[in-house]
Each structure stands twice: as C-alpha cells, then as structure tokens.
Amino acid sequence: MRYMNIVSCTSLFLAITLACSSALGDEVMHALEKEGTRLRLSGDFSSAKIIENKLIEGYTQPAGHVFALNTIITQLTWDETQTKYDEALVKHATQTLEWCEPRLDQEEIGATANYYCGQANFVLSFYHALRGNYYQAGKRGSASIDYLETALSIDPSLIDAKMHLGVGYHVADNLPPFIKMFSKVLWFIPKGNSERSLPYLLEVIADGDQYKDVARYIYSILLLEVPELRPEASIQLQRLVTLYPDNARFQLRLISLLISMNDYNGTLRTISEYLNNSTNLVEPELSLTKIWKVRAHLGRGETELARNTFTEIDDVFRGTRNELPGWSVAWYILTDAQLHDLDNRRAKAITAYKEILSIAKQTYVNVAILEAARAGLSTPYRLQLEQ
C-alpha cells in the first residue's frame, strides 16, 4: 500500500510536470526509469510493470517500450524456452524503432535515438537467436553495435550504452565454431571485440547510471566461463545479494556458483542464510535452492541427508516441471540419476542420463551437467570425496 501511494504521488507529479519544460519532463522520465530498474533488480516485477505503463502513457519517447524490452529480456534469460513474451517483444521493438529511426541524424536528439535503436536491435538479436533465426540475429546484432557506438560518439557521457555493447561484443566474439567458420562470407555476423567487452561492463559498474547493477550481474555471469575468475564472480554476486536480498535469482545464481567451485560448506551456509532470512519463499525458487543443497550434501559424502532433501522436492519437480526453467529440470534429473546410481538402480540412472541429453537439444544445459550425464552413461556415479 505504501508503494502504491508513492506511485500515485509520482503520477500526479508527472501530470503536472508534463505541462512544464521538456527538460524537467526528461528528469522525471529518467527518475521513473531508474526506479523501475531498481524494482526489477529487486525482483518486484509487478511494481516495475506499473512504472512501465507510466512511461508508455506519459511520454512520446519510447522509454517505456525500451523498459518493457529490458524486462522481457530479464525473463527470457531466466527461462529462454518461454514464448508467451514473443508478441509483446516484437510490438515494443517495433514501437521503439518507429520512433528512433527517423530521428537518428537530428542534432539535438541523435544520441538518444541511436541509443534507443541500439537497445531495440539488441533485444531483437537475442530473440531471433533463441528462435533459431541466425540471419536476423546476426543482422540485428550488427545494427545494435553500430547504433550504440554512434550514440557514444555523439555523447561520450552515455556510459550505460557500454553495457549492451559489452554484451554484444562478447557474444559476437564467442560465436559457436561452426558459425565462425563462415564468418568471412556471412557478412551479417557481428564483429566481436573481447578486449572491449569486460572493460565496458566495468565502466558501467563504476560510472554508469541506470544500469550499474545490471552490468554487475552480467559481468559476474561472463566471469563464470573462466574457472580462475569465479572467485571474483562470487564477490560480485554476493554484492548483488546484499543489495537486493529479495531477488531469489541472485541468490540462486550465487548458490549454483559456489557448487561449481566445489565450495560445499559455503553452499550450505549460503542456503541456510537464505532460507532463514527470506520472508517470501515461494516455488519454484525454494525447490531450486534445495537441488543445490542435495548436491552439496553429496559433495560432502552425506548421502542420507542428500536423499532426504531430494525427497522434499521430488513431488514439486515431477508435478510442475513444465513450469520450471529447462536448465533447472536438467539439474534435477542429473541428481535423480546419480542417486539411482548410488542405490544401484542402474537402469533408472541410465534412463535419466539419456533424458538430460535429450533436453539439451531443446534448451541450454550447463556443460557440467552434460559432462556428468555422458560420464554416467558409461560409468556408474560414485562419490568422489576430497582427501
């Protein structure tokens, strides 16, 4: 209720200022954008939606449509198999491009127009890649980089543009090898630049405006790809957990990282703190947390605790797996398979390992899960305790 009162006051203030100078109006619009981004980082998507609607209804600039696109991207990076956002994504991107494209060369608003066009093309590139349309993905990716670089050349203070650029350069420079083979003839593939990628993100973290903590999250995710950099990733994720304690996704990402680092004690400690301190524990986040609790117990050789914890979540995964992100289902199936192996139920274990390989054809599956599944098909899983 208190937040709704704040929004109502903001709405009234917005209505008044829209009749005043455009500069003041831009300040109010920017304040709404920042508040919406903070709400999204806090995991409060319902309140962020209110901000989105205020931006769309109150301004001719497509700030609200761009905000909506960033929210949709946030949802798709959690579960890329979702298709319920497709229509809205295309609509908001189209609205953005219709506004920005005719204004790209206008002196007073050229930087903003290029910035908006860059973000819209960035989201469209991501969307087309998820749907397997790599021609459009590459074409939109190239356009995104060009627009964002132009925005920066016009207005070097637009540091937030470097967040999308940092991601764009990283993705373009780490394309699958089979695409890289044809990069000389497929002109639409964005040209990567890994040397700019992480430094750009660090610049946004240090000096950005709206996207400082968004860049922090992306930076930590990119660090996960290099085992030697995972300790730094854990520091960044812990910072996000401290800043946004109600966002379960930051908690889950930190917990999964600790597991990948074989820090089983740290995993169990972090899970305990999360379960004890959170006031709004809901599914599927609760059961996802317990998946890694099972794996931490296995890492410590505590098979009975692992089995008991797995029993707590078994019904949730079996009953609602269609509502869960594909990557989380893969973790569940791997754990199920390995527990079958420990209990000498080899046939059931093999069936589960094969299911993981089948899921990997449909959605992203962590490389560690795939390697464990392939290993499990040839050799039964056994505990490997550190000496």
Summary of the structure (lengths in Angstrom):
residues: 387
radius of gyration: 22.7
end to end distance: 55.0
largest distance: 74.4
contacts: 1220
relative contact order: 0.05
helix: 75%
strand: 0%
